[in-house]
C-alpha cells in the first residue's frame, strides 16, 4: 500500500488503546497512520465540505 500523504511504503502495525487492540497502516517515511476509523472520519469530513 502507498501512503496517500507522501507516496511512501506502508505496513501494518498493531496498536493498543484503553479498550481494544487494532491493526492500522503506518508509513515508513512520514509516519502517517491510517485505520478504518480514520478513513471513515475523513470521508465524512469530505462529504460535509461538499455540501
PyMOL Python script that loads the backbone (N, CA, C, O; Angstrom):
from pymol import cmd

cmd.read_pdbstr("""\
ATOM      1  N   UNK A   1       0.844  -1.172   0.000  1.00  0.00           N
ATOM      2  CA  UNK A   1       0.000   0.000   0.000  1.00  0.00           C
ATOM      3  C   UNK A   1       0.892   1.239   0.000  1.00  0.00           C
ATOM      4  O   UNK A   1       1.926   1.270   0.668  1.00  0.00           O
ATOM      5  N   UNK A   2       0.484   2.254  -0.752  1.00  0.00           N
ATOM      6  CA  UNK A   2       1.219   3.516  -0.797  1.00  0.00           C
ATOM      7  C   UNK A   2       0.550   4.549   0.090  1.00  0.00           C
ATOM      8  O   UNK A   2      -0.677   4.625   0.156  1.00  0.00           O
ATOM      9  N   UNK A   3       1.356   5.337   0.767  1.00  0.00           N
ATOM     10  CA  UNK A   3       0.867   6.383   1.648  1.00  0.00           C
ATOM     11  C   UNK A   3       0.184   7.478   0.831  1.00  0.00           C
ATOM     12  O   UNK A   3       0.751   7.961  -0.149  1.00  0.00           O
ATOM     13  N   UNK A   4      -1.031   7.874   1.227  1.00  0.00           N
ATOM     14  CA  UNK A   4      -1.717   8.940   0.495  1.00  0.00           C
ATOM     15  C   UNK A   4      -1.065  10.309   0.702  1.00  0.00           C
ATOM     16  O   UNK A   4      -1.297  11.229  -0.082  1.00  0.00           O
ATOM     17  N   UNK A   5      -0.263  10.446   1.735  1.00  0.00           N
ATOM     18  CA  UNK A   5       0.366  11.723   2.059  1.00  0.00           C
ATOM     19  C   UNK A   5       1.677  11.925   1.300  1.00  0.00           C
ATOM     20  O   UNK A   5       1.879  12.964   0.671  1.00  0.00           O
ATOM     21  N   UNK A   6       2.581  10.915   1.360  1.00  0.00           N
ATOM     22  CA  UNK A   6       3.914  11.088   0.758  1.00  0.00           C
ATOM     23  C   UNK A   6       4.236  10.050  -0.310  1.00  0.00           C
ATOM     24  O   UNK A   6       5.298  10.116  -0.929  1.00  0.00           O
ATOM     25  N   UNK A   7       3.336   9.091  -0.538  1.00  0.00           N
ATOM     26  CA  UNK A   7       3.507   8.008  -1.514  1.00  0.00           C
ATOM     27  C   UNK A   7       4.575   6.999  -1.106  1.00  0.00           C
ATOM     28  O   UNK A   7       5.046   6.219  -1.934  1.00  0.00           O
ATOM     29  N   UNK A   8       4.958   7.014   0.178  1.00  0.00           N
ATOM     30  CA  UNK A   8       5.921   6.043   0.691  1.00  0.00           C
ATOM     31  C   UNK A   8       5.256   4.693   0.945  1.00  0.00           C
ATOM     32  O   UNK A   8       4.043   4.547   0.792  1.00  0.00           O
ATOM     33  N   UNK A   9       6.061   3.715   1.332  1.00  0.00           N
ATOM     34  CA  UNK A   9       5.576   2.370   1.594  1.00  0.00           C
ATOM     35  C   UNK A   9       4.931   2.308   2.985  1.00  0.00           C
ATOM     36  O   UNK A   9       5.450   2.872   3.949  1.00  0.00           O
ATOM     37  N   UNK A  10       3.788   1.612   3.069  1.00  0.00           N
ATOM     38  CA  UNK A  10       3.094   1.444   4.341  1.00  0.00           C
ATOM     39  C   UNK A  10       3.101  -0.025   4.741  1.00  0.00           C
ATOM     40  O   UNK A  10       3.142  -0.916   3.893  1.00  0.00           O
ATOM     41  N   UNK A  11       3.060  -0.260   6.050  1.00  0.00           N
ATOM     42  CA  UNK A  11       2.996  -1.613   6.578  1.00  0.00           C
ATOM     43  C   UNK A  11       1.967  -1.644   7.704  1.00  0.00           C
ATOM     44  O   UNK A  11       1.609  -0.603   8.256  1.00  0.00           O
ATOM     45  N   UNK A  12       1.492  -2.843   8.041  1.00  0.00           N
ATOM     46  CA  UNK A  12       0.507  -2.946   9.119  1.00  0.00           C
ATOM     47  C   UNK A  12       1.225  -3.044  10.457  1.00  0.00           C
ATOM     48  O   UNK A  12       2.310  -3.614  10.573  1.00  0.00           O
ATOM     49  N   UNK A  13       0.579  -2.468  11.457  1.00  0.00           N
ATOM     50  CA  UNK A  13       1.124  -2.490  12.809  1.00  0.00           C
ATOM     51  C   UNK A  13      -0.047  -2.601  13.782  1.00  0.00           C
ATOM     52  O   UNK A  13      -1.127  -2.072  13.519  1.00  0.00           O
ATOM     53  N   UNK A  14       0.165  -3.288  14.904  1.00  0.00           N
ATOM     54  CA  UNK A  14      -0.856  -3.395  15.940  1.00  0.00           C
ATOM     55  C   UNK A  14      -0.749  -2.201  16.875  1.00  0.00           C
ATOM     56  O   UNK A  14       0.343  -1.822  17.297  1.00  0.00           O
ATOM     57  N   UNK A  15      -1.896  -1.614  17.192  1.00  0.00           N
ATOM     58  CA  UNK A  15      -1.959  -0.501  18.128  1.00  0.00           C
ATOM     59  C   UNK A  15      -2.882  -0.875  19.278  1.00  0.00           C
ATOM     60  O   UNK A  15      -3.795  -1.683  19.109  1.00  0.00           O
ATOM     61  N   UNK A  16      -2.644  -0.293  20.437  1.00  0.00           N
ATOM     62  CA  UNK A  16      -3.430  -0.576  21.633  1.00  0.00           C
ATOM     63  C   UNK A  16      -3.946   0.738  22.205  1.00  0.00           C
ATOM     64  O   UNK A  16      -3.204   1.714  22.321  1.00  0.00           O
ATOM     65  N   UNK A  17      -5.225   0.750  22.560  1.00  0.00           N
ATOM     66  CA  UNK A  17      -5.738   1.876  23.334  1.00  0.00           C
ATOM     67  C   UNK A  17      -6.286   1.301  24.637  1.00  0.00           C
ATOM     68  O   UNK A  17      -5.991   0.149  24.956  1.00  0.00           O
ATOM     69  N   UNK A  18      -7.051   2.040  25.381  1.00  0.00           N
ATOM     70  CA  UNK A  18      -7.526   1.572  26.675  1.00  0.00           C
ATOM     71  C   UNK A  18      -8.536   0.439  26.583  1.00  0.00           C
ATOM     72  O   UNK A  18      -8.722  -0.311  27.541  1.00  0.00           O
ATOM     73  N   UNK A  19      -9.187   0.314  25.432  1.00  0.00           N
ATOM     74  CA  UNK A  19     -10.275  -0.646  25.314  1.00  0.00           C
ATOM     75  C   UNK A  19      -9.969  -1.781  24.347  1.00  0.00           C
ATOM     76  O   UNK A  19     -10.403  -2.911  24.571  1.00  0.00           O
ATOM     77  N   UNK A  20      -9.239  -1.506  23.287  1.00  0.00           N
ATOM     78  CA  UNK A  20      -9.110  -2.506  22.227  1.00  0.00           C
ATOM     79  C   UNK A  20      -7.700  -2.528  21.631  1.00  0.00           C
ATOM     80  O   UNK A  20      -6.875  -1.645  21.865  1.00  0.00           O
ATOM     81  N   UNK A  21      -7.474  -3.571  20.860  1.00  0.00           N
ATOM     82  CA  UNK A  21      -6.260  -3.715  20.053  1.00  0.00           C
ATOM     83  C   UNK A  21      -6.720  -3.699  18.602  1.00  0.00           C
ATOM     84  O   UNK A  21      -7.691  -4.371  18.252  1.00  0.00           O
ATOM     85  N   UNK A  22      -6.034  -2.939  17.756  1.00  0.00           N
ATOM     86  CA  UNK A  22      -6.460  -2.853  16.362  1.00  0.00           C
ATOM     87  C   UNK A  22      -5.250  -2.736  15.447  1.00  0.00           C
ATOM     88  O   UNK A  22      -4.173  -2.310  15.865  1.00  0.00           O
ATOM     89  N   UNK A  23      -5.446  -3.123  14.194  1.00  0.00           N
ATOM     90  CA  UNK A  23      -4.412  -3.013  13.180  1.00  0.00           C
ATOM     91  C   UNK A  23      -4.625  -1.743  12.384  1.00  0.00           C
ATOM     92  O   UNK A  23      -5.761  -1.333  12.142  1.00  0.00           O
ATOM     93  N   UNK A  24      -3.534  -1.124  11.978  1.00  0.00           N
ATOM     94  CA  UNK A  24      -3.604   0.071  11.143  1.00  0.00           C
ATOM     95  C   UNK A  24      -2.392   0.065  10.221  1.00  0.00           C
ATOM     96  O   UNK A  24      -1.414  -0.647  10.454  1.00  0.00           O
ATOM     97  N   UNK A  25      -2.479   0.874   9.168  1.00  0.00           N
ATOM     98  CA  UNK A  25      -1.365   1.044   8.248  1.00  0.00           C
ATOM     99  C   UNK A  25      -0.498   2.199   8.740  1.00  0.00           C
ATOM    100  O   UNK A  25      -1.018   3.237   9.149  1.00  0.00           O
ATOM    101  N   UNK A  26       0.835   2.019   8.703  1.00  0.00           N
ATOM    102  CA  UNK A  26       1.762   3.073   9.110  1.00  0.00           C
ATOM    103  C   UNK A  26       2.804   3.257   8.018  1.00  0.00           C
ATOM    104  O   UNK A  26       3.363   2.286   7.508  1.00  0.00           O
ATOM    105  N   UNK A  27       3.062   4.519   7.661  1.00  0.00           N
ATOM    106  CA  UNK A  27       4.023   4.832   6.605  1.00  0.00           C
ATOM    107  C   UNK A  27       5.441   4.791   7.157  1.00  0.00           C
ATOM    108  O   UNK A  27       5.716   5.312   8.237  1.00  0.00           O
ATOM    109  N   UNK A  28       6.331   4.166   6.402  1.00  0.00           N
ATOM    110  CA  UNK A  28       7.736   4.070   6.785  1.00  0.00           C
ATOM    111  C   UNK A  28       8.410   5.444   6.700  1.00  0.00           C
ATOM    112  O   UNK A  28       9.297   5.748   7.498  1.00  0.00           O
ATOM    113  N   UNK A  29       8.003   6.258   5.756  1.00  0.00           N
ATOM    114  CA  UNK A  29       8.677   7.544   5.515  1.00  0.00           C
ATOM    115  C   UNK A  29       8.190   8.672   6.421  1.00  0.00           C
ATOM    116  O   UNK A  29       8.994   9.321   7.090  1.00  0.00           O
ATOM    117  N   UNK A  30       6.874   8.911   6.446  1.00  0.00           N
ATOM    118  CA  UNK A  30       6.357  10.097   7.152  1.00  0.00           C
ATOM    119  C   UNK A  30       5.652   9.779   8.462  1.00  0.00           C
ATOM    120  O   UNK A  30       5.373  10.687   9.245  1.00  0.00           O
ATOM    121  N   UNK A  31       5.358   8.503   8.716  1.00  0.00           N
ATOM    122  CA  UNK A  31       4.709   8.130   9.964  1.00  0.00           C
ATOM    123  C   UNK A  31       3.191   8.224   9.952  1.00  0.00           C
ATOM    124  O   UNK A  31       2.558   8.002  10.984  1.00  0.00           O
ATOM    125  N   UNK A  32       2.593   8.548   8.810  1.00  0.00           N
ATOM    126  CA  UNK A  32       1.134   8.625   8.680  1.00  0.00           C
ATOM    127  C   UNK A  32       0.519   7.299   9.126  1.00  0.00           C
ATOM    128  O   UNK A  32       1.002   6.232   8.747  1.00  0.00           O
ATOM    129  N   UNK A  33      -0.545   7.363   9.929  1.00  0.00           N
ATOM    130  CA  UNK A  33      -1.252   6.177  10.402  1.00  0.00           C
ATOM    131  C   UNK A  33      -2.680   6.236   9.877  1.00  0.00           C
ATOM    132  O   UNK A  33      -3.350   7.264   9.981  1.00  0.00           O
ATOM    133  N   UNK A  34      -3.140   5.116   9.308  1.00  0.00           N
ATOM    134  CA  UNK A  34      -4.488   5.044   8.756  1.00  0.00           C
ATOM    135  C   UNK A  34      -5.144   3.752   9.239  1.00  0.00           C
ATOM    136  O   UNK A  34      -4.599   2.663   9.060  1.00  0.00           O
ATOM    137  N   UNK A  35      -6.322   3.887   9.852  1.00  0.00           N
ATOM    138  CA  UNK A  35      -7.136   2.733  10.212  1.00  0.00           C
ATOM    139  C   UNK A  35      -8.568   2.984   9.732  1.00  0.00           C
ATOM    140  O   UNK A  35      -8.846   4.017   9.123  1.00  0.00           O
ATOM    141  N   UNK A  36      -9.457   2.062  10.001  1.00  0.00           N
ATOM    142  CA  UNK A  36     -10.822   2.190   9.488  1.00  0.00           C
ATOM    143  C   UNK A  36     -11.548   3.410  10.066  1.00  0.00           C
ATOM    144  O   UNK A  36     -12.356   4.027   9.372  1.00  0.00           O
ATOM    145  N   UNK A  37     -11.275   3.760  11.309  1.00  0.00           N
ATOM    146  CA  UNK A  37     -11.901   4.934  11.915  1.00  0.00           C
ATOM    147  C   UNK A  37     -11.426   6.214  11.252  1.00  0.00           C
ATOM    148  O   UNK A  37     -12.231   7.106  10.983  1.00  0.00           O
ATOM    149  N   UNK A  38     -10.151   6.317  10.988  1.00  0.00           N
ATOM    150  CA  UNK A  38      -9.593   7.497  10.322  1.00  0.00           C
ATOM    151  C   UNK A  38     -10.176   7.640   8.926  1.00  0.00           C
ATOM    152  O   UNK A  38     -10.556   8.740   8.522  1.00  0.00           O
ATOM    153  N   UNK A  39     -10.251   6.547   8.190  1.00  0.00           N
ATOM    154  CA  UNK A  39     -10.814   6.585   6.832  1.00  0.00           C
ATOM    155  C   UNK A  39     -12.268   7.047   6.870  1.00  0.00           C
ATOM    156  O   UNK A  39     -12.672   7.880   6.059  1.00  0.00           O
ATOM    157  N   UNK A  40     -13.061   6.513   7.808  1.00  0.00           N
ATOM    158  CA  UNK A  40     -14.471   6.900   7.915  1.00  0.00           C
ATOM    159  C   UNK A  40     -14.613   8.375   8.285  1.00  0.00           C
ATOM    160  O   UNK A  40     -15.456   9.072   7.720  1.00  0.00           O
ATOM    161  N   UNK A  41     -13.810   8.853   9.216  1.00  0.00           N
ATOM    162  CA  UNK A  41     -13.885  10.261   9.618  1.00  0.00           C
ATOM    163  C   UNK A  41     -13.480  11.194   8.488  1.00  0.00           C
ATOM    164  O   UNK A  41     -14.093  12.246   8.303  1.00  0.00           O
ATOM    165  N   UNK A  42     -12.467  10.826   7.740  1.00  0.00           N
ATOM    166  CA  UNK A  42     -12.043  11.662   6.604  1.00  0.00           C
ATOM    167  C   UNK A  42     -13.114  11.688   5.521  1.00  0.00           C
ATOM    168  O   UNK A  42     -13.364  12.734   4.920  1.00  0.00           O
ATOM    169  N   UNK A  43     -13.747  10.546   5.267  1.00  0.00           N
ATOM    170  CA  UNK A  43     -14.812  10.508   4.257  1.00  0.00           C
ATOM    171  C   UNK A  43     -15.990  11.363   4.695  1.00  0.00           C
ATOM    172  O   UNK A  43     -16.565  12.096   3.890  1.00  0.00           O
ATOM    173  N   UNK A  44     -16.348  11.271   5.966  1.00  0.00           N
ATOM    174  CA  UNK A  44     -17.462  12.075   6.488  1.00  0.00           C
ATOM    175  C   UNK A  44     -17.120  13.565   6.418  1.00  0.00           C
ATOM    176  O   UNK A  44     -17.973  14.385   6.080  1.00  0.00           O
ATOM    177  N   UNK A  45     -15.883  13.907   6.735  1.00  0.00           N
ATOM    178  CA  UNK A  45     -15.441  15.304   6.686  1.00  0.00           C
ATOM    179  C   UNK A  45     -15.464  15.829   5.250  1.00  0.00           C
ATOM    180  O   UNK A  45     -15.894  16.957   5.013  1.00  0.00           O
ATOM    181  N   UNK A  46     -15.009  15.031   4.301  1.00  0.00           N
ATOM    182  CA  UNK A  46     -15.020  15.439   2.895  1.00  0.00           C
ATOM    183  C   UNK A  46     -16.448  15.620   2.390  1.00  0.00           C
ATOM    184  O   UNK A  46     -16.713  16.546   1.624  1.00  0.00           O
ATOM    185  N   UNK A  47     -17.365  14.758   2.802  1.00  0.00           N
ATOM    186  CA  UNK A  47     -18.760  14.878   2.385  1.00  0.00           C
ATOM    187  C   UNK A  47     -19.400  16.129   2.980  1.00  0.00           C
ATOM    188  O   UNK A  47     -20.225  16.765   2.325  1.00  0.00           O
ATOM    189  N   UNK A  48     -19.040  16.487   4.190  1.00  0.00           N
ATOM    190  CA  UNK A  48     -19.596  17.668   4.829  1.00  0.00           C
ATOM    191  C   UNK A  48     -19.137  18.947   4.095  1.00  0.00           C
ATOM    192  O   UNK A  48     -19.889  19.917   3.996  1.00  0.00           O
ATOM    193  N   UNK A  49     -17.911  18.930   3.591  1.00  0.00           N
ATOM    194  CA  UNK A  49     -17.392  20.084   2.870  1.00  0.00           C
ATOM    195  C   UNK A  49     -18.051  20.229   1.501  1.00  0.00           C
ATOM    196  O   UNK A  49     -18.142  21.336   0.971  1.00  0.00           O
ATOM    197  N   UNK A  50     -18.507  19.123   0.928  1.00  0.00           N
ATOM    198  CA  UNK A  50     -19.128  19.158  -0.397  1.00  0.00           C
ATOM    199  C   UNK A  50     -20.552  19.720  -0.345  1.00  0.00           C
ATOM    200  O   UNK A  50     -21.080  20.160  -1.366  1.00  0.00           O
ATOM    201  N   UNK A  51     -21.150  19.707   0.791  1.00  0.00           N
ATOM    202  CA  UNK A  51     -22.473  20.307   0.897  1.00  0.00           C
ATOM    203  C   UNK A  51     -23.440  19.369   1.470  1.00  0.00           C
ATOM    204  O   UNK A  51     -24.611  19.712   1.631  1.00  0.00           O
TER     205      UNK A  51
END
""", "prot")
cmd.dss("prot")
cmd.show_as("cartoon", "prot")
cmd.util.cbc("prot")
cmd.orient("prot")
